[in-house]
Every structure is written in C-alpha cells, then in structure tokens.
Amino acid sequence: QVQLVESGGGLVQPGGSLRLSCAASGIIFSFHDMDWYRQAPGKQRELVATVTSGGRTAYADSVKGRFTISRDNAKNTVYLQMNSLKPEDTAVYYCYTAGVYWGQGTQVTVSS
C-alpha cells in the first residue's frame, strides 16, 4: 500500500520560512518523480515544484527563487524549503507521485 505523509506545515509570518517533508512508503521511491502541489481556498490545485528521479527540478513562476525542492532517496523523503513566504502562499500543500498517489496535505498559513 502506497502512503505519502506530509509534515512541517504551520503558521508563519510574512517573510518567514518553513520546510515541508513528504515521507513515502510502498513504492520504489528512487524510481519516481516527486511533486509538490498546493490548493488555496476557492482555487484549483496547482503544481508548485517537481524533482525528477534523476534530480532535476522545476518550479512554478510564482515560487522561483524562494522555494527549493529536494529529495533524499535513502530516507524515501522529498522536501520543500519555502523562504520569503507571502500571504498568497497560504494553502494546503500536497505531495504527489506516480501519476496517482496523493498525500493527505499539510496546511501552510502565512499571516501576521
């Protein structure tokens, strides 16, 4: 059974930082591209960042230069380091892989 478990969300002030983690089980982690998505209230879910099985990364324009995705294949974990956070980054952040598997999400709220 495939499981993706996100953690690391919370409340942070504008300009602050958070690091999200997504621990995967039930898949051969190193074989799969890993994505972070987010969904704000009343909006569609959007792709934030991708790291391929080979380690290449890609980002949404809205987070380029502020967010960094990385992976640790030894720990079956993908990370999203989020710096210079803005109120518009407020959303539920989801981990996604293999074309079908979603985590349960972790809430990120950026507010003063």
N, C-alpha and C positions, 0 to 999 in steps of 0.2 A: 504494500500500500504506500503510495507516494504521499509524503507530507512536506509542506513548506510552512515554516513557523517564523513569522516576523517578530522582531522586538526592537526596542530602542526609541519608540515614539514618545511624545510628551508635549508639554507646553514650554515654549521658549520665546524670549523677547526678540523683536526685530534686530537683525544683525548678529544673532547668536548662531550656534552650531548644534547639530545632532548627528549621531551616527546610527543608522539603521542596520540591522542584521537580518538575514534570512537563512535559517538552517534547513537544509534539505535532507530527506531520507527516502529510501525506497527507489532511488534512481542512481544510475552511474553518473554522478554529478559532473565529472570532468568531461563527459561527452556532450553536455548540453549548454547552449547559450542560456544566459540568465537575464531577465528583465526586471526593472522596477517600473511600475505604473502608479498613478495616483488618480484619485477621484475626489473632487471638491463638491460640496453640496450643490445640487441643481445642475451639475455639469457632467459631461461624458468622461469616462475613464480615458486617461491619456498616457502614452508611453513617455517615461522620463529619461531612462538610461538603459543601455544594453551592454553586456560584456559577453563576447563570444567564447566558445570553448577554447579558442586559441589566444584569448586575452585581449582581443581588440575591443575598443569601447566606442560608444556613440551616445550623443546626448540631445535632448530637446533644446531648441534655441533658448528657451526661457530659463534654462538652468546651466548652460555652458559657462564655464569659468567659476562656478560656485559649487557645483556638485561633482563628486568623484565616485564612480562605481569601481569596485574591485572584487576579486574572488580569491578564496583560499581553498584549493581543491583538497588539501589534506584534512580540512575541517568541514568540507561539504557546505561551505557558507559563502554567501555573497553579501557585500556591504554597500551601503550608500552613505558616503560622507557628505553632509549638507552644511555648507558655510554661508555666511552673509544671508541668512534666511529673511524672507519678506512675508508680510501677511498673506500675499497671494500664493504662497507655498502651502498654506493650510489645506489639508486634505487627508484622506485615508490613503496610505501607501501600501501597495501590494507587490508581492514577489510573484513571478510568473515564469514557467518554463515548459519546454517540450510541446508547446502548442496547445496544451490543455490544462495544465495544473496551476491553480492559484493558491496563494496563502490566504489567511483569514483577514489580513490587513492590520496595520498599526496606525493610530491617529497621530498626526502631527498638527499642532496648533501654534501659529506664530502670532503673538499678540502682546501688547504692552499692558 
